[in-house]
Amino acid sequence: MSASQERIFSALSGIEGTSLTASDGEAIVEIGADNDCLHLLTSGRITVQTRNQETVTLDAPNVFGEISALTNHAVSGTVRAVGDVTLRRIPLDTINLESGPLATLFRDLATLGIERATGRFHGKYIALVAHDGLKQALVDFVSRHRAFFEARAIVSTLNTSAAITKGTGVQVVRKVRSGPLGGDQQIGALVTEGSIDAVIFLRDPMWAPPHGADVHALVRVCELENVPLATNPASAEALIQHLLA
């Protein structure tokens, strides 16, 4: 959790709310629904599926619902439980955000809302992508460096993330669309926003992907933003050693 999230969670923990539980796959809030509550995730894990078809994973302790609650707009993402979770729902009208000891809460909630509205959910990411013929090579690479990747926030395209999780059990906290459907562009956008520390993209030199322009655009934006980029297993090994130094 960021410092602002810690302050929010601490301040809201002392306020009366409704305790709830949710089981695996259960929707806690649905995209497009009205919301006038803040939600404290007290145990477990949730996923948030956004309007642009990204899936973000958040672990307890955490807070969500701040954007719709503060703006009085419809919920911008569907939140589902991963396994069993417990949470507390706190109506916004029970919180005095203008005076008293909670006066600074509004600023922290606004800061958190801006961060998430601009795509910053976990700090900086390591991006992992691989063409179909090299997905197993990427899975093997992640397995060899399991401790490294378990300590980092990982963003990956839909099919690559599924291969990583199935083959290694390492959690991918942010999943974008598959490459042919715009996932490479979504990762490129995160690069330009300064949200990615490094990109490992194992490209198949013997295959011309239908979205080749998107792949080249991602490589180009890494060069423009001076973000470390590895495109084969050997350079990926060198990149990991650089990040560990």
Summary of the structure (lengths in Angstrom):
residues: 245
radius of gyration: 19.3
end to end distance: 24.8
largest distance: 64.4
contacts: 773
relative contact order: 0.13
helix: 42%
strand: 28%
